[in-house]
Amino acid sequence: MHPYPHHYIVEVQAGSTGSVALSGAGLATLQCAPPAQFDGPGDQWSPENLLTGAVADCFVLTFRAIARASKLDWSRLECRVDGVLDRVEGVTQFVVMNIHARLTAPATTDRDKAGHLLAKAEKSCLVSNSLKCEMKLETELLSD
């Protein structure tokens, strides 16, 4: 890993109407727009989708690293995040991220250890740790 601080640069191009183009060096450009809830088209990524997706992606990547370091044998992790946006004291903000994780592992896998590592991933996720909203983790462990 590179020493801190790390810098992540995204550039945005937009006209007075239409999609917003997000780009970064070496990355595919994403077309984004407001979600349907804010009168957008609802068929493109939005800032709300991107933030919720970042929580899910970071959780999975963090779990992968923790499981590897802990020598946990597993085959699949599915993660769904339900980000709840609300008004709090006149400010629109995410109030909770409900993380639903379904881990599939061999029947011989230590289920307590797997559950502990899923919880550790939620507590260690740098995106989650950067947000002020509540994080709720619900896990399900399945056997191969």
C-alpha positions as CSV (number, residue, x, y, z in Angstrom):
1,M,0.0,0.0,0.0
2,H,1.1,3.5,-0.7
3,P,1.8,5.9,2.2
4,Y,-1.0,8.3,3.3
5,P,-2.4,10.7,2.3
6,H,-4.0,9.2,-0.8
7,H,-5.7,11.5,-3.4
8,Y,-8.6,10.5,-5.6
9,I,-9.5,13.0,-8.3
10,V,-12.7,13.0,-10.3
11,E,-13.6,15.5,-12.9
12,V,-17.1,16.5,-14.0
13,Q,-18.4,18.0,-17.2
14,A,-22.0,19.2,-17.5
15,G,-24.2,21.5,-19.5
16,S,-27.2,23.4,-18.2
17,T,-29.4,20.2,-18.9
18,G,-28.8,16.5,-19.4
19,S,-26.4,14.1,-18.0
20,V,-23.3,14.8,-16.0
21,A,-20.1,13.1,-17.1
22,L,-17.8,11.9,-14.3
23,S,-14.3,10.9,-15.3
24,G,-10.9,10.1,-13.8
25,A,-7.5,9.2,-15.1
26,G,-7.6,5.7,-16.4
27,L,-11.3,5.2,-15.6
28,A,-14.3,4.8,-17.8
29,T,-16.6,7.8,-17.9
30,L,-19.9,7.5,-16.1
31,Q,-23.0,9.3,-17.2
32,C,-25.0,10.5,-14.2
33,A,-28.2,12.3,-13.6
34,P,-30.6,13.0,-10.7
35,P,-32.6,10.0,-9.5
36,A,-36.3,9.7,-10.2
37,Q,-37.0,10.8,-6.6
38,F,-35.5,14.2,-7.6
39,D,-37.3,14.3,-10.9
40,G,-34.4,12.8,-12.8
41,P,-34.8,10.2,-15.5
42,G,-34.1,7.3,-13.1
43,D,-32.1,5.4,-15.7
44,Q,-28.6,6.6,-14.9
45,W,-26.3,6.4,-11.9
46,S,-26.9,9.3,-9.5
47,P,-24.8,10.7,-6.6
48,E,-27.2,8.8,-4.2
49,N,-26.6,5.5,-6.1
50,L,-22.9,6.1,-6.3
51,L,-22.6,6.7,-2.6
52,T,-24.7,3.7,-1.7
53,G,-22.7,1.6,-4.2
54,A,-19.4,2.8,-2.7
55,V,-20.6,1.5,0.7
56,A,-21.4,-1.9,-0.8
57,D,-18.2,-2.1,-2.8
58,C,-16.0,-1.0,0.1
59,F,-17.7,-3.5,2.4
60,V,-17.0,-6.4,0.0
61,L,-13.4,-5.4,-0.7
62,T,-12.7,-4.9,3.0
63,F,-14.2,-8.3,3.8
64,R,-12.1,-9.9,1.0
65,A,-8.9,-8.5,2.6
66,I,-9.9,-9.4,6.1
67,A,-11.0,-13.0,5.2
68,R,-7.8,-13.5,3.3
69,A,-5.7,-12.4,6.2
70,S,-7.8,-14.6,8.5
71,K,-7.6,-17.6,6.2
72,L,-11.3,-17.9,6.0
73,D,-12.5,-20.1,3.1
74,W,-15.5,-18.7,1.3
75,S,-16.8,-18.8,-2.3
76,R,-19.3,-15.9,-2.7
77,L,-20.4,-12.7,-1.0
78,E,-23.5,-10.9,-2.1
79,C,-24.1,-7.4,-0.7
80,R,-27.2,-5.2,-1.0
81,V,-27.2,-1.7,0.6
82,D,-30.4,0.2,1.2
83,G,-29.4,3.8,1.8
84,V,-32.2,5.8,3.5
85,L,-32.2,9.5,2.6
86,D,-34.3,11.8,4.8
87,R,-34.6,15.4,6.1
88,V,-33.1,16.0,9.5
89,E,-33.4,19.5,10.9
90,G,-34.0,20.9,7.5
91,V,-31.0,19.2,5.9
92,T,-31.3,16.3,3.4
93,Q,-28.9,13.5,4.3
94,F,-28.5,9.8,4.5
95,V,-29.6,8.7,7.9
96,V,-28.9,5.0,7.7
97,M,-27.2,2.5,5.4
98,N,-28.7,-1.0,5.8
99,I,-26.1,-3.5,4.7
100,H,-27.4,-6.9,3.8
101,A,-24.6,-9.4,3.3
102,R,-25.1,-13.0,2.2
103,L,-21.9,-15.1,2.5
104,T,-21.6,-18.6,0.9
105,A,-18.8,-20.8,2.3
106,P,-18.1,-24.5,2.6
107,A,-20.2,-26.4,5.3
108,T,-17.0,-26.9,7.3
109,T,-16.4,-23.1,7.6
110,D,-16.5,-21.8,11.2
111,R,-19.7,-19.8,11.1
112,D,-18.9,-17.8,14.2
113,K,-15.6,-16.7,12.7
114,A,-17.3,-15.8,9.4
115,G,-19.9,-13.7,11.2
116,H,-17.2,-12.0,13.2
117,L,-15.2,-11.2,10.1
118,L,-18.3,-9.8,8.3
119,A,-18.9,-7.5,11.3
120,K,-15.2,-6.5,11.3
121,A,-15.5,-5.6,7.6
122,E,-18.4,-3.3,8.3
123,K,-16.5,-1.6,11.1
124,S,-13.3,-1.3,9.0
125,C,-14.8,-0.1,5.7
126,L,-13.2,3.3,5.0
127,V,-16.2,4.6,3.1
128,S,-18.6,3.7,6.0
129,N,-16.2,5.3,8.4
130,S,-16.3,8.5,6.4
131,L,-20.0,8.9,6.7
132,K,-22.0,10.3,9.6
133,C,-25.1,8.2,9.1
134,E,-25.9,5.0,11.0
135,M,-24.7,1.7,9.6
136,K,-26.7,-1.5,10.1
137,L,-25.4,-4.9,9.2
138,E,-27.6,-7.9,8.5
139,T,-25.8,-11.1,7.6
140,E,-26.8,-14.5,6.3
141,L,-24.4,-17.5,6.0
142,L,-25.1,-20.2,3.4
143,S,-23.2,-23.4,2.8
144,D,-21.9,-24.4,-0.6
